[in-house]
Amino acid sequence: MSRIYLVRHGQASFGSDSYDRLSPLGERQSVLLGQHLRRIGFHAETWLSGSLARQRSTLTALLQGMEAASATDFHEGFNEYDHEAILGAYLPRVMADRGLTPQELSPLLGDNRLFQAVFVQVMRHWIEGTPHERPPFETWKAFQARIHASLERLARSGQERIVVVSSGGPISLAVQAALDLSLEKTLALNWSIYNASVTELRVRQGALALAGFNNVTHLQLAGEEGLLTYR
């Protein structure tokens, strides 16, 4: 039986010029996970990440915490959807629908609750394939197919334990595949996944089964305020 451990990247730099890099807190979260895995004697045959900077940096910091050699293996199949392209295509439409002006964009980014509500609407347009005037980018169906194909590749590898650093979207789709969840519940999962959390899947007779979800024991045991984040 194979086990696949999906780690969400540490906190990224939301609201900055470049989201795709770990914040200092994100680095700390990732190191703490590695230290915890070292303490419990965890081992795996394969350590890999998506190719995004925040994913690769998380894996580097995790292995640093384990006092293990750095891993250079990455697989673009576990990359997150391009949220910047999706926002660029649909955010103006959603803001207009909500009666928000372009001048209200900066306050929107600073209000987590309001931004979440707007982003859910943006995602709906993407999932439904609403036409837009921006250059083409990955569709929802293509994103789903990519994640499922990447998981199947790991499931067929025959390796006992595989650790993959990815993002909330791919992890949500992995859980959907294991539990046959509705789209509504899959989206709800996406918003609930902690940074640097661990989700465990087991492969039985070629099928995925969920063995653990959104585990942040390593952050809770650290006893440091503010370690639990979603973005």
Buried (B, 14 or more C-beta within 10 A) or exposed (E): EBBBBBBBBBBBBEEEEEBBBBBEBBBBBBBBBBBBBBEEEBEBEBBBBBEBBBBBBBBBBBBBBBEBEEBEEBBEBBBBBBBEBBBBBBBBBBBEEEEBEEEBEEEBEEEEEBBEEBBBBBBBBBBEEEEBEEEEBBEBEEBBEBBBEBBBEBBEBEBEBBBBBBBBBBBBBBBBBBBEBEEEBBBEBBBEBBBBBBBBBBBEEEEBEBEBBBBBEBBEEBEEEEBBBBB
